Amino acid sequence: MPYWRLASFYFFYFGSLGALMPYWGLYLQERGFSSLAIGQLVAILMATKIVAPNVWGWLADRQGRRMPIVRQASLLSALAFLAVFVADGLAQMALVMVLFSFFWNASLPQMEAVTFSHLGARVNRYASIRLWGSIGFIVAVGGLGVGRQYLGNELVPLVVLGLYAGVWLSALAVPEGKVVAHEEASPPITRLLRRREIQAFLVSALLMQMSHGAYYAFYSIYLEQAGYDSLAIGALWAWAVVIEVLVFLAMHRLLDDFGARRILLATFALAVLRWLLIGSFVAVPAVQILAQALHAATFGAFHAAAIHLAYHYFPGRTQGRGQALYNSASFGVGGGIGTLASGFLWTGVGATATFVASAGVAALGGLLVWRWVDRARRF
């Protein structure tokens, strides 16, 4: 198994996420964009995940080869990102973000399928590779937090561009995987999507990421308005992912001991708590440290358990489209709606009410999992 080559891709890919999500809103704010415009622009990053993974997933499943798509998409995302430096105004910036995020969002679901194909029967070891994405996130968010103290927000797009180049170079080194053979023949994906538990799984994933919308778009701005400096903001983001790494190290045992269903239920309950803590106690650093530690559950444990379920729900040649559907429903539709809605709520009713709404969305997702997802606890 090409462990380090796979790990390097995750390192750079989620490193670029660590540079984008905490600091992109601050960068756009300095460029003169309003809160509503920032919510709309960040929503683009999520919304392109609705289309891009499914387009490229369909193509990959038809061709039976995924790495050429990952390499091409990674290169095109870096080239398209260059236009950020010359984009002027909301319309131009929106167009540029549509372009680079369309290609950027295409590569990860296919790499997930490639990773599982290399893992073979050891699917519960996925988290030991994925944790390098969390390490990349920590390095990026921490390093950029320090860099912004001295060089300002102009550093943000330069770091993102460098990390996109790293994604492309690491993709060149990853060998093609093989389609994983399942014992049963792969049913048509349309038949799979008629199953109630799969529908509930996809909608619950949508709701989990929807609840993260205000966090991804406005948490750094919220902290800055509460008096936190750039170093403290970066440290809080990095702390969240340090705890996430520890969870990834233990995920194979947690999945064996508790199963994906119980882990998902716990993550939704902790998401409700997290958003209430962030919304109500932003001025209390100790509470924010606790709330950020819960990122290990609301993103790390949730994502590992959800990827595990998606692998089992979409067997054989449906694997690429299945992973793409999960990414589209959660990070695409859910993230896009959540970020866009948070822009309106932030302006209309304020930060605290926005995070209370996020908690309500997470509670609804937990109810769906409890009622329908994997009630036989097979996975």
C-alpha positions as CSV (number, residue, x, y, z in Angstrom):
1,M,0.0,0.0,0.0
2,P,1.5,3.4,-1.0
3,Y,0.9,4.8,2.5
4,W,3.1,7.9,2.4
5,R,2.0,8.9,-1.1
6,L,-1.6,8.7,-0.1
7,A,-0.8,10.6,3.1
8,S,0.9,13.4,1.2
9,F,-2.1,14.0,-0.9
10,Y,-4.3,14.3,2.2
11,F,-1.7,16.5,3.9
12,F,-1.7,19.1,1.1
13,Y,-5.4,18.9,0.3
14,F,-6.6,19.5,3.8
15,G,-3.7,22.0,4.3
16,S,-5.3,24.1,1.6
17,L,-8.6,23.8,3.5
18,G,-6.8,24.9,6.6
19,A,-5.6,28.0,4.8
20,L,-9.0,28.7,3.2
21,M,-11.7,28.1,5.8
22,P,-10.4,30.1,8.8
23,Y,-8.9,33.0,6.8
24,W,-10.8,33.4,3.6
25,G,-13.6,35.4,5.2
26,L,-11.0,37.7,6.8
27,Y,-9.2,38.1,3.5
28,L,-12.5,38.9,1.7
29,Q,-13.4,41.3,4.5
30,E,-10.2,43.2,4.0
31,R,-10.9,43.3,0.2
32,G,-14.1,45.2,1.1
33,F,-16.8,42.6,0.9
34,S,-19.8,42.8,3.2
35,S,-20.9,40.0,5.6
36,L,-23.7,39.0,3.2
37,A,-21.3,38.9,0.2
38,I,-18.8,36.8,2.2
39,G,-21.5,34.3,3.1
40,Q,-22.4,34.1,-0.6
41,L,-18.8,33.7,-1.7
42,V,-17.9,31.1,0.8
43,A,-21.2,29.3,-0.1
44,I,-19.7,28.9,-3.6
45,L,-17.0,26.7,-2.2
46,M,-19.7,24.4,-0.8
47,A,-22.1,24.7,-3.7
48,T,-19.7,23.5,-6.4
49,K,-19.5,20.2,-4.4
50,I,-23.1,19.6,-5.5
51,V,-22.1,19.3,-9.2
52,A,-18.4,18.7,-9.4
53,P,-18.0,15.3,-7.5
54,N,-21.0,13.8,-9.4
55,V,-19.7,14.8,-12.8
56,W,-16.2,13.5,-12.2
57,G,-17.5,10.5,-10.2
58,W,-19.7,9.4,-13.1
59,L,-16.8,9.8,-15.5
60,A,-14.4,7.8,-13.2
61,D,-16.9,5.0,-12.7
62,R,-17.4,4.7,-16.5
63,Q,-13.6,4.7,-17.2
64,G,-12.6,2.6,-14.3
65,R,-9.6,4.9,-13.6
66,R,-9.6,7.7,-11.1
67,M,-6.1,9.0,-10.7
68,P,-6.0,10.8,-14.1
69,I,-9.1,12.7,-13.0
70,V,-7.5,13.6,-9.7
71,R,-4.3,14.9,-11.3
72,Q,-6.1,16.9,-14.0
73,A,-8.6,18.4,-11.5
74,S,-5.7,19.3,-9.1
75,L,-3.7,21.1,-11.8
76,L,-6.7,23.0,-13.1
77,S,-7.7,24.2,-9.6
78,A,-4.3,25.7,-9.1
79,L,-4.3,27.4,-12.5
80,A,-7.8,28.8,-12.0
81,F,-6.9,30.1,-8.5
82,L,-4.4,32.5,-10.1
83,A,-7.3,34.7,-11.2
84,V,-8.0,35.5,-7.5
85,F,-5.2,38.0,-7.6
86,V,-6.8,40.1,-10.4
87,A,-10.5,39.6,-9.7
88,D,-12.3,42.8,-8.9
89,G,-15.8,43.1,-7.4
90,L,-18.3,40.5,-6.3
91,A,-19.2,39.1,-9.8
92,Q,-15.6,38.5,-10.8
93,M,-14.6,37.0,-7.5
94,A,-17.7,34.7,-7.6
95,L,-16.7,33.5,-11.1
96,V,-13.2,32.8,-10.1
97,M,-14.3,30.9,-7.0
98,V,-16.7,28.8,-9.1
99,L,-13.9,27.8,-11.4
100,F,-11.2,26.9,-8.9
101,S,-13.6,25.2,-6.5
102,F,-15.2,23.2,-9.3
103,F,-11.9,21.4,-10.0
104,W,-10.7,21.4,-6.4
105,N,-13.9,19.7,-5.2
106,A,-13.6,17.1,-7.9
107,S,-10.5,15.4,-6.7
108,L,-11.2,14.4,-3.1
109,P,-14.1,11.9,-3.6
110,Q,-12.1,10.0,-6.2
111,M,-9.1,9.9,-3.9
112,E,-11.2,8.5,-1.2
113,A,-12.3,5.7,-3.5
114,V,-8.6,5.1,-4.5
115,T,-7.6,5.0,-0.9
116,F,-10.2,2.4,-0.1
117,S,-9.1,0.3,-3.1
118,H,-5.5,0.3,-1.8
119,L,-6.7,-0.6,1.7
120,G,-8.6,-3.6,0.5
121,A,-10.1,-5.5,3.4
122,R,-8.5,-3.1,5.9
123,V,-11.2,-0.4,5.5
124,N,-11.2,0.5,9.2
125,R,-7.6,1.7,8.7
126,Y,-8.7,4.6,6.6
127,A,-8.4,7.0,9.5
128,S,-4.7,6.3,9.9
129,I,-4.2,7.8,6.4
130,R,-6.8,10.5,6.7
131,L,-5.1,11.9,9.9
132,W,-2.4,13.3,7.7
133,G,-5.0,15.6,6.2
134,S,-5.6,16.9,9.8
135,I,-1.9,17.4,10.3
136,G,-1.7,19.4,7.1
137,F,-4.7,21.5,8.3
138,I,-2.9,22.1,11.6
139,V,0.4,23.2,9.9
140,A,-1.4,25.5,7.5
141,V,-3.8,27.1,10.0
142,G,-1.0,27.5,12.6
143,G,1.6,28.8,10.2
144,L,-0.7,31.1,8.4
145,G,-2.0,32.5,11.7
146,V,1.6,33.4,12.7
147,G,2.3,34.7,9.2
148,R,-0.7,37.0,9.2
149,Q,0.6,38.7,12.3
150,Y,3.5,40.1,10.3
151,L,2.5,40.1,6.6
152,G,-1.3,40.6,6.8
153,N,-4.1,38.9,4.9
154,E,-2.3,39.3,1.5
155,L,-0.4,36.2,2.6
156,V,-3.6,34.0,2.5
157,P,-4.0,33.5,-1.3
158,L,-0.3,33.0,-1.7
159,V,-0.3,30.1,0.8
160,V,-3.4,28.6,-0.7
161,L,-1.8,28.7,-4.2
162,G,1.3,26.9,-2.9
163,L,-0.8,24.2,-1.2
164,Y,-2.8,23.7,-4.4
165,A,0.5,23.1,-6.2
166,G,1.4,20.6,-3.5
167,V,-1.9,18.8,-4.1
168,W,-1.2,18.4,-7.8
169,L,2.4,17.2,-7.2
170,S,1.4,14.7,-4.6
171,A,-1.4,13.3,-6.9
172,L,1.3,12.6,-9.6
173,A,2.9,10.1,-7.2
174,V,-0.2,8.1,-6.2
175,P,-0.7,4.9,-8.3
176,E,-4.0,3.9,-9.7
177,G,-6.1,1.7,-7.4
178,K,-8.3,-1.2,-8.5
179,V,-12.0,-1.5,-8.2
180,V,-12.8,-3.2,-5.0
181,A,-14.5,-6.5,-5.5
182,H,-17.6,-7.0,-3.3
183,E,-19.2,-10.4,-2.7
184,E,-22.4,-9.3,-4.2
185,A,-22.9,-7.8,-7.6
186,S,-23.1,-4.1,-7.7
187,P,-26.8,-3.0,-7.9
188,P,-27.8,0.0,-10.0
189,I,-27.2,3.2,-8.0
190,T,-30.8,4.3,-8.6
191,R,-31.9,1.2,-6.7
192,L,-29.6,2.0,-3.8
193,L,-30.9,5.5,-3.6
194,R,-34.5,4.2,-3.1
195,R,-33.4,2.6,0.2
196,R,-34.7,4.6,3.2
197,E,-31.6,4.2,5.3
198,I,-29.4,5.5,2.5
199,Q,-31.7,8.5,2.0
200,A,-31.7,9.2,5.7
201,F,-27.9,8.8,5.8
202,L,-27.4,11.4,3.0
203,V,-29.9,13.9,4.4
204,S,-28.3,13.6,7.9
205,A,-24.9,14.3,6.4
206,L,-26.4,17.3,4.6
207,L,-27.7,18.6,7.9
208,M,-24.4,18.1,9.8
209,Q,-22.5,20.2,7.3
210,M,-25.4,22.7,7.1
211,S,-25.0,23.2,10.8
212,H,-21.3,24.1,10.2
213,G,-22.1,26.9,7.8
214,A,-21.9,29.8,10.2
215,Y,-18.7,28.3,11.8
216,Y,-16.8,28.0,8.5
217,A,-17.9,31.4,7.2
218,F,-17.9,33.6,10.3
219,Y,-16.1,32.0,13.3
220,S,-12.8,33.8,12.7
221,I,-14.6,37.1,12.2
222,Y,-16.7,36.4,15.3
223,L,-13.5,35.8,17.4
224,E,-11.8,38.9,16.0
225,Q,-14.8,41.0,16.9
226,A,-14.7,39.5,20.4
227,G,-11.1,40.7,20.8
228,Y,-9.0,37.6,19.9
229,D,-5.8,38.4,17.9
230,S,-4.7,36.5,14.8
231,L,-2.4,34.2,16.8
232,A,-5.2,33.2,19.1
233,I,-7.6,32.6,16.2
234,G,-5.1,30.4,14.5
235,A,-4.4,28.5,17.7
236,L,-8.1,27.8,18.3
237,W,-8.4,26.4,14.8
238,A,-5.2,24.3,15.1
239,W,-6.3,23.0,18.5
240,A,-9.5,21.7,17.0
241,V,-7.7,19.7,14.5
242,V,-5.0,18.4,17.0
243,I,-7.8,16.7,18.9
244,E,-9.2,15.5,15.6
245,V,-5.9,13.8,14.8
246,L,-6.2,11.9,18.1
247,V,-9.7,10.7,17.2
248,F,-8.5,9.5,13.8
249,L,-5.7,7.5,15.4
250,A,-8.4,5.7,17.5
251,M,-11.2,5.5,14.8
252,H,-10.5,1.9,13.7
253,R,-11.0,0.7,17.3
254,L,-14.0,2.9,17.8
255,L,-15.7,1.6,14.7
256,D,-15.0,-2.0,15.7
257,D,-16.2,-1.4,19.3
258,F,-19.3,0.9,18.7
259,G,-20.1,0.8,15.0
260,A,-20.8,3.7,12.7
261,R,-24.4,4.3,13.8
262,R,-23.5,4.9,17.5
263,I,-20.6,7.1,16.5
264,L,-22.9,9.2,14.3
265,L,-25.5,9.6,17.0
266,A,-22.8,10.8,19.5
267,T,-21.4,13.3,16.9
268,F,-24.8,14.9,16.4
269,A,-25.4,15.3,20.1
270,L,-22.0,16.9,20.5
271,A,-22.6,19.2,17.5
272,V,-25.7,20.6,19.3
273,L,-23.5,21.3,22.4
274,R,-20.7,22.8,20.3
275,W,-22.8,25.4,18.5
276,L,-24.5,26.5,21.7
277,L,-21.2,27.0,23.4
278,I,-19.7,29.0,20.5
279,G,-22.8,31.2,20.2
280,S,-23.3,31.9,23.9
281,F,-19.8,32.1,25.3
282,V,-17.5,33.6,22.6
283,A,-15.8,35.9,25.1
284,V,-14.7,33.0,27.4
285,P,-11.5,31.5,26.0
286,A,-11.8,28.3,28.1
287,V,-15.3,27.6,26.7
288,Q,-14.0,28.2,23.1
289,I,-11.1,25.8,23.8
290,L,-13.7,23.2,24.8
291,A,-16.0,23.9,21.9
292,Q,-13.1,23.6,19.4
293,A,-12.1,20.3,20.9
294,L,-15.6,19.0,19.9
295,H,-14.5,19.5,16.3
296,A,-12.9,16.0,16.7
297,A,-16.5,14.7,16.9
298,T,-18.5,17.0,14.6
299,F,-16.0,16.7,11.8
300,G,-13.4,14.0,12.5
301,A,-15.4,11.2,14.0
302,F,-18.5,12.0,11.9
303,H,-16.6,12.1,8.6
304,A,-14.7,8.8,9.3
305,A,-17.9,7.0,10.3
306,A,-19.8,8.5,7.3
307,I,-17.1,7.5,4.8
308,H,-17.2,4.0,6.4
309,L,-21.0,3.8,5.8
310,A,-20.7,5.2,2.3
311,Y,-18.1,2.5,1.4
312,H,-20.6,-0.2,2.5
313,Y,-23.7,1.4,1.1
314,F,-22.2,1.8,-2.4
315,P,-20.3,-1.3,-3.4
316,G,-18.2,-2.1,-6.4
317,R,-18.4,0.1,-9.4
318,T,-20.9,2.4,-7.6
319,Q,-18.1,3.4,-5.2
320,G,-17.0,6.6,-7.0
321,R,-20.5,7.9,-7.4
322,G,-21.4,6.9,-3.8
323,Q,-18.5,8.8,-2.4
324,A,-19.4,11.7,-4.7
325,L,-23.0,11.7,-3.5
326,Y,-21.9,11.8,0.1
327,N,-19.6,14.7,-0.6
328,S,-22.2,16.5,-2.7
329,A,-25.0,16.1,-0.1
330,S,-22.9,17.0,2.9
331,F,-20.2,19.4,2.0
332,G,-22.0,20.6,-1.2
333,V,-25.7,21.0,-0.6
334,G,-25.5,21.1,3.2
335,G,-22.4,23.3,3.4
336,G,-23.8,25.7,0.7
337,I,-27.2,26.1,2.3
338,G,-25.7,26.5,5.7
339,T,-23.2,29.1,4.7
340,L,-25.6,31.1,2.5
341,A,-28.3,31.0,5.2
342,S,-25.8,32.1,7.9
343,G,-24.9,35.2,5.9
344,F,-28.6,36.3,6.0
345,L,-29.0,35.3,9.7
346,W,-25.8,36.9,10.8
347,T,-26.9,40.2,9.3
348,G,-30.5,39.9,10.4
349,V,-30.6,38.3,13.9
350,G,-27.0,38.3,15.0
351,A,-24.3,35.7,15.9
352,T,-25.8,34.0,18.9
353,A,-29.2,33.3,17.2
354,T,-27.3,32.0,14.1
355,F,-25.4,29.4,16.2
356,V,-28.6,28.5,18.0
357,A,-30.2,27.8,14.6
358,S,-27.1,25.7,13.8
359,A,-27.7,23.6,16.9
360,G,-31.3,23.0,15.9
361,V,-30.2,21.8,12.4
362,A,-27.7,19.3,14.1
363,A,-30.5,18.0,16.4
364,L,-32.7,17.3,13.3
365,G,-29.9,15.3,11.7
366,G,-29.4,13.2,14.8
367,L,-33.1,12.3,14.8
368,L,-32.8,11.0,11.3
369,V,-29.8,8.8,12.2
370,W,-31.6,7.5,15.2
371,R,-34.8,6.7,13.3
372,W,-33.4,5.1,10.1
373,V,-29.6,4.8,9.6
374,D,-28.2,1.3,10.0
375,R,-30.6,0.3,12.8
376,A,-29.3,-3.3,12.5
377,R,-25.8,-1.9,13.3
378,R,-24.1,-4.0,10.6
379,F,-21.3,-1.5,10.0
